[in-house]
Amino acid sequence: MVIFASDVLAGILIVVALILLIVAILAYKRYKLRAAIISFFVFLLFLIKGIIYELNVYYSLDLNTLAIFLGIDVAILISLYFALALRG
């Protein structure tokens, strides 16, 4: 089995997204900021993106990952817009 750089990066994406997801939950519990909820949603989307990629690679699901990832990226951008709009 050959390990590609994209597999390593997807693994790093999953770990970092999971850590930041936990940090966002703790930040919301402590400070009750609405931006922390949106950050939680954004990090959850990144986690889902990494999991979809890894499942597609290891189980050969033949998903149209480009369309899926572009859709997730649009959701992330919209979420980040609302995070900025809530602050202003």
RAVEN-V403998 format. One record per pair of residues at least 4 apart in sequence whose C-alpha atoms are under 6 Angstrom apart, sorted by the first residue. I is the first residue (numbers start at 0). J is the second residue. If there is no record, write none. Layout:
BEGIN
i=I j=J
i=I j=J
END
This chain:
BEGIN
i=9 j=49
i=12 j=16
i=13 j=46
i=13 j=49
i=16 j=20
i=16 j=42
i=16 j=46
i=20 j=39
i=20 j=42
i=23 j=35
i=23 j=39
i=26 j=30
i=27 j=31
i=27 j=32
i=27 j=35
i=34 j=82
i=41 j=75
i=54 j=58
i=55 j=59
i=55 j=60
i=64 j=68
i=68 j=72
i=81 j=85
END
